[in-house]
Each structure stands twice: as structure tokens, then as C-alpha cells.
């Protein structure tokens, strides 16, 4: 029976090891948190300090034109998404490719970072749209026509299954980061019958980070109101952005832990198959030394050699006697 490394505690153990390794890359967290804080200040998005009626420092006041607001928000969130994906790319290269991170890498735009941003944005949009459409259909009043109502039920079921399938196959993203391809079939086959592992871990991390985020939100709000000032606002926004990077890291390392465990399972299976094939090939080879015919041939050959040796030594003995 093949061993399976893809277990709940196995994935959790690998995830904890990756977290410890990621903590050693504190420089990446600090640099990206600082850059995101500056971007927030440029767009007037310092949430804790600009929430008051009279902020103590400069905050952007957008005009009443809704199109300007929409364009500014789109630019900000696209830039924010790119910085998060660039952070994930640099962290992945540091963990899996042993690359040395330098501060100027933040401003280097590479094809890998752009592809990661496009894929992440696409997956996020697919999950968001499916949930929004499902919520909209659920809010509709019940239709008296059974066929129409059953069709709505099927649509909602499929839409709700899309995010769950993304959670189950989160390792595909890690495969893409390591190999440049989405191996959906391998991930789907290795997680078959073990979907609860991905869902349970995702819910565990979500609840843990939600509690942490709520406590941090209350703490930062209280600090910004009691100790208003530029230094306090800068510290709270930097810490809040650092927390966002930690949240992204938790889910990214969750996908990487799945990837590592799936690869270890595949390696064990390949080793087991190779051992079975080797054992079969050995069993198929005939044991020539154990057959009666071979034993008889060897005995006859041994007697023949003994006769030859006796015949060769006999003349020498006769010559010695005649002398």
C-alpha cells in the first residue's frame, strides 16, 4: 500500500516549518510594508489617521466627480495588488530558490511579477463574482415554477463550489510559482477524498486571522485617537500594512505546504512502484542453480575434471617407479 504524506497534521507541520523560514526573511516584510505605506499616503488612504474630522496631517480630499474617484480607486488597488504579488514573488524566490533579497528589488518590474499579478487578480475576480452572483440569486423571492427554482438552485450550487474548488486546489498556484504550469490534474488526484484537509486548514487560518485583525483594528483605532500625530499615524499604518503582508504570507505558505506534501507523496509512490517492478523482474528470472538438470550437469562436469586430473598425473608416477 502506498504511503500518503498529504495529511492534515503533515500539511500543518510543513506549513509551520515554512513560517519559521519566512520569519527569517523579515527584511522583505519591512521593505514592502514601508513602500505600501508610502503608496497609501500618496492616495490619502491612511485609514486610521484620516478617519477623524480634523486630521493632524495632510490627507487627500478627492473631488466630487465620481469618475475621478473611481479611476483613483482602480489605480490604487491595482498598484496595491501588484505590490502584494511582487512581495509573494520575492518571498518565494528567497524561500525556494535561495535568492538574496535586496531593497531595490521592490522597484524592479519583472515578467514573473506581472504574470503573478494577472493570475491572482483573475482568480480573485472569479471567486468574487461567483459569490456575489450566488448571493444575488439567493436574495430573490422564491419562484412558483419548480423548474425555474431548481435551475436557480443548481446555479447557486455551482457558484458556491467554485471558491471551494479553489481552496482545494490552492497548490496549483504554488506549482505555477515553482514550475511555471498549472498541474490541475495532479493536484486534483492527490487531494481526492482529502478535501476536508484544505477546507479545515483554510477555515482555521481564516478564523485565526480574523480574530487577530479585529483586535488589531480596535487597538490601532484607540491608539490613533488617543495619541494623534504624524508619528503615531505612520507607526499604525506601517504595522497595519505589515499585518496585511502576514495574512497574505499565511495563505501563500498554506498553498506551498500542500505543494510540498503532494510532491513527497508522488515521490513515495514512484519509489514504491519502482521497488515493485524490481521485485517482479527478480521473480521472473529463472533460478538456474536450483533446477535438477543444472545440478546433474555440474556433477558430471566435476567427475570429468577429476578423471582428467587423474589421467595427467598417472604417467609421471610410472616414470618415477621405472627409474
N, C-alpha and C positions, 0 to 999 in steps of 0.2 A: 504494500500500500504506500502510495506517495505521501510524503510529508508536505504539510502546508504551513508556510510561515505567515500567511495572511490571517492573523487572529487579532482580536480586539486588544489584548494586552501586548501582543507583538508589535502592532502598529503604534500603540501608545508609547511603548519603550523606545522605538526608533524615533518617534516624534520628540520625546524628551531629550534624547541624545542630540538631535538636530537643534533643539532650542539652546542647549548648552553651547554648541558650536556657534550658533548665531549670536549669542551674547558676547563672544569674543570679538565680533565684528561691530563693536559699539561705535566705531568711527563712522561707519556708513549711516547708522541711525542718526547720529548727531549732525552730520553734514546735510543730509536730506531734510531733517526737521528744520534746520536753520533756513534752507532755501525755500521750503514751503511756507515758513513764517513770513519771509520777505514777500513772497507772492501774495499771501493773504493781506499784507499791509498795503501793497500796491492797489489791490482791488477793493480795499476797505472791508475786508472780511474777518477782522479781528473780533470774533463773536462775543467774547467775554467783556472786552473793554468798550466796544461800540454799542453795547446794549442799553447803556444808560441814556438819560435825556440830555445831559450835558457831558459829553466825553472830555477827558482831560487832555487829549491829544488829537491829532488830525485823523479823521475818518472820511472816506469818500462818500459824498452825497450825490447819488445818481439823479439825473433829471427825470421829469415826469414822463418823458417819452418812453413808452413801453418797449419799443423796438430796440432802443439803446440798452435798456435793462436786459432784454433777452439776449442780445449779442454779447454784452459784457459777461453775463452768467455762462453762456456757452463757451466763451473763450477761457474763462476761469476754470470751469470744470474739465474742459479738455486738457488744459495745462496741468491741472491737479491730477487727472488720470494718468497723463504721461509721466509725471514725476513719480507716482506710485509704482507704475510699471518699470520705470528706469531703476527705481530702488530695488524692486524684486529681481531685475536682471543682474544688477551689480552684486546683490547678496547671493544669488545663485552661483555666479561666477566665482565668488570668494569661497563658497562652501564646497562646490563640486569640481571646480576647475583650478583651484589653488591660485587664483589671480590676486594680485595685490591691489587693493583699492587705493586710489589717490583722489584728493578732493576735486581736482579738475575733471574727473570722470563724470561728475554731475552734469557738466555743461557739454559733454560730448554726445552728439546725436548719432546713434548707430542704427543699422538696419534691424538688428535684433531687438532693440528697444522699441522701435516703431512697430514691428510685427507683433510684439507682445502687447503693446497698447491697443492695436486694432483688434486682436483676438479677445483681449479682456473686455474691451468696450462692446464688442459684438455679443459675447456670452452674457454680459450684464444686461444688455438691451433685450435679448431673447428671454431671459428669466423674468425681467421686469414686465415686459409686455404680456407674457403668458399669465402672470399673477394678476395684473391689472384687468385683463380681459375676463379672466375667471371670476374675479370679484364683481365686475360689472354684470356678468350674466347671473351670478348668484343673487344680486340685489333686485333683479327683475321679478315682477309678480308671476306667480305660477300660471302656466298656460293650460287651459282646459283640454287642449288637444294632447293626447298621450304621446303620439309620435313626435310632436314638436318638443314636448317636455323631455322625452327620453333622448332626443338629439342634443338638447342643451346639456343634459347630464353627461353624455359621452364627451362633448366638447370640454366641459369643465374638468372631467377626469383626465383627459389627455393633457390639458394645460397645466394641471397640478402635478402631473407626472414628469413634466419637463424639468423643473428645478430639482426634483428628487433624483432623476437620472443624472443630472449634472453633478450632484453631490456624490452619487455612487461612483461615477467615472471621473472624479476630480484628478485622479492620477494621470489622465490624458494630458493635462496641462504640464505636469512635471515631465512626462515623456517628451512633450514638444520642446521643453527647455533643454533637455539632455540630448535628444536625438534629432530634433527638427521635424518630427512627424507625429501625427495623432494615431496611436495604435489602439483604436477603439475596441477592436475585436479581442485583443489580448486582455485588456482591462476588463471588458465585459465578461469574458470567460472565467477569469481568475476571481472576480467578485460575485460570480453566480452562486446563489444560496448564502451569501455572506453580506448582503446589502445592509443588514442591521448594523454591521460594524461601522460603515461610513456614516449612516444616519445617526447612530448613537454618539459617535465622536463629534460630529458636526453640531448636534444639539448640545452636547456637553460644553464645547468651546463657545457656542453662541450664548448660552446662559451665563457662563463664567465671565465672558467679555461684556455682556450686557450689564451685569451687576457691577463690574469694575467701571464701566463707562458712566453709569448712573451716579455712582459715588464720586467719581472724578468730576462730573458735571456740577454736582452740588458743592463740592469743595472749591473748585475754581470760581464758581459764581460768588460764593461767600467771600473768597479772598479778594476778588476784583472789586467788590462793593465796599469792603472794609478798608482795604489798602489801595485806594485808587491812585494811579500814577503810571508813567510810561514804563518804568522798570517792572512793576508788578504785571502790567498788561503783557509785556514782552515775555516774561517768565511763564505766565499762564498759557499764552498762545503756543510757545515753544513746547511746553510739556504736553499740551493737548495734541499737537501735531506728532509728537513722539509717541503718544498713545495710539494714534491712528496707524502709524507705521508698525507698532507692535501687533495691532489687530490684523493687519494685512499679513504680517510675518507668521502669525499663528495659523492662519488658514493656508498659506502657501506651504509651510512646513508640514501641514497635515496632508497635502497632496504629495509632497516629496516622500513622506513616510510610507504612504500607500505604494508609491513607485518602487521604493527600495524593497519592501516586503514582497511585492509581486515578482520582482526580478530574482530575489532569493528563492522564492517558490519555484520559478521556472528553472533555475539552476539546479535545484534539488531533483526536479523531475527529469531533467536531461541526464543528470548523473545516475539516477535510478534506472532509466531506460538503457543507458549505456552498459550498466552492470548486468541488466537482464539479458541484453543482446550478447554480451561476452560470455555469460554463463550458458546460454543456448548454444553458442558456437563451440564451446568446450565440450558440451554434452554430445554434440553431433559428430565429433572426431572419434573414429573407432579406436578402441584400446587394443592395439596390435599385440602387445606383450601378454595380454591375458587370454588370447584365443588358444585352443589346443593345438591347432595347426602350427602356430608360431613356436610353441613350446617344443613340439616334435622336431621341427626343422632345426631349432637351436641345439637340441640334444644330439641329432645326427651330425651336425657340423662340428660339435665338440668331440665326438668319437672319431671323426675323420681326422681332425687335427692331432689327436692323440696317436693314431696309427702312423701318421706321417712322421711325428717326432720319434717314435719307436723304430721305424724303418731307417731313419737317418742316423741314429746312434748305434745301430747293430753292427755295421761293418767296422767301425772304429774299435769295438770290443774284440772282434775276431783278430784283427791285425795285432793287437797287443798280446793276445794269447799265443799267436804263432811265433812271435819274437821270443 
